[in-house]
Amino acid sequence: MLINLRIPIFAAGIQHALTEQRPDWCIEILPGADHIAALCREKQPDALLLEVLPRESWTIEQRLGICQEIRQTVPTCKLCMMVNEDEKKLVEATIQAKQNGQIDAFVFEDISSAYLAAVIDCL
């Protein structure tokens, strides 16, 4: 599994929490917002957790572009987006992306690690 979040310490916290929940998972953090699709092509992950933000390089449009590329090159990779539930427009766009089949799941930032692990398990 690969994780791509803007704040490295937040990504490390999620990596640690998921590792505690699922010690058999191999979880790697992808730094920055560049070259995500290429790294997925190289690493062939089972799942990718992408953060969506209302800022450059992390927008829903940019993230969906990455997802589209990954769908073409690593079709077995399950795509999950993480969004702040207070960002209403992003939430609506993320829900639409799920309904359109552009992503496999989405979660809010404030969920528990147990729930996040369960969501990813279900993918």
C-alpha positions in Angstrom: 0.0 0.0 0.0 1.1 3.5 -0.8 0.2 6.7 1.1 0.5 10.2 -0.4 -0.4 13.0 2.0 0.8 16.6 2.1 2.1 16.6 5.6 4.9 14.0 6.2 4.3 13.6 9.9 0.6 12.9 9.3 1.5 10.3 6.7 3.9 8.7 9.1 1.2 8.6 11.8 -1.2 6.9 9.4 1.5 4.5 8.3 2.3 3.6 12.0 -1.4 3.2 12.9 -2.1 1.0 9.9 0.9 -1.1 10.6 -0.3 -1.7 14.1 -3.7 -2.7 12.8 -2.4 -4.8 10.0 1.3 -5.9 10.7 1.4 -8.0 7.5 0.8 -4.9 5.3 3.7 -3.3 3.5 3.0 0.4 3.7 5.2 3.1 2.0 4.9 6.8 2.0 5.2 8.7 -1.3 6.6 12.2 -0.6 5.2 15.2 -2.5 2.6 15.4 -5.1 4.7 14.7 -8.2 5.3 11.4 -10.1 2.7 9.5 -8.1 1.4 7.5 -11.2 5.0 6.7 -12.2 5.8 5.5 -8.7 2.7 3.4 -8.7 3.6 1.8 -12.0 7.0 1.0 -10.5 5.9 -0.3 -7.2 2.6 -2.0 -8.3 0.7 -1.4 -5.0 -2.6 -3.0 -4.0 -3.9 0.3 -2.8 -3.2 4.0 -2.8 -4.4 6.5 -0.2 -4.4 10.1 -1.7 -5.1 13.2 0.2 -7.3 15.9 -1.5 -6.9 19.5 -0.6 -8.0 22.9 -2.0 -4.5 23.8 -2.9 -2.1 23.5 -5.8 -0.9 20.0 -6.6 -3.5 18.4 -4.3 -6.7 19.5 -5.9 -9.5 17.0 -6.8 -8.9 17.6 -10.5 -5.2 16.9 -10.2 -5.8 13.8 -8.0 -8.4 12.4 -10.4 -5.9 12.8 -13.2 -3.4 10.7 -11.2 -6.2 8.2 -10.5 -7.0 7.9 -14.2 -3.4 7.3 -15.1 -3.1 4.6 -12.4 -6.3 2.9 -13.6 -4.7 2.5 -17.0 -1.2 1.4 -15.8 -2.0 -0.5 -12.6 -5.6 -1.5 -12.9 -5.5 -3.7 -9.8 -4.6 -0.8 -7.5 -7.5 0.3 -5.4 -7.8 4.1 -5.1 -8.9 5.7 -1.8 -9.1 9.5 -1.3 -8.9 11.2 2.1 -10.7 14.5 2.4 -11.5 17.0 5.2 -15.2 16.8 5.9 -15.4 20.6 6.4 -14.3 21.2 2.8 -17.9 20.8 1.4 -17.1 21.3 -2.2 -14.2 18.8 -2.1 -16.5 16.3 -0.3 -19.2 16.7 -3.0 -16.6 16.2 -5.8 -15.1 13.2 -4.0 -18.5 11.6 -3.6 -19.1 12.2 -7.3 -15.8 10.6 -8.2 -16.8 7.6 -6.2 -20.2 7.4 -7.9 -18.5 7.7 -11.3 -16.1 4.9 -10.5 -13.0 7.1 -10.7 -12.0 6.0 -7.2 -12.9 3.0 -5.1 -13.5 4.6 -1.8 -13.0 7.8 0.2 -12.6 8.6 3.9 -12.6 11.7 6.1 -9.4 12.8 7.8 -10.7 12.3 11.3 -11.5 8.5 11.1 -9.9 6.0 13.4 -7.0 3.8 12.2 -9.2 0.7 12.7 -11.9 2.1 10.4 -9.3 3.1 7.8 -7.8 -0.4 7.9 -11.3 -1.9 7.5 -12.1 0.4 4.5 -8.9 -0.6 2.8 -9.5 -4.3 3.6 -12.8 -4.1 1.8 -11.4 -2.7 -1.4 
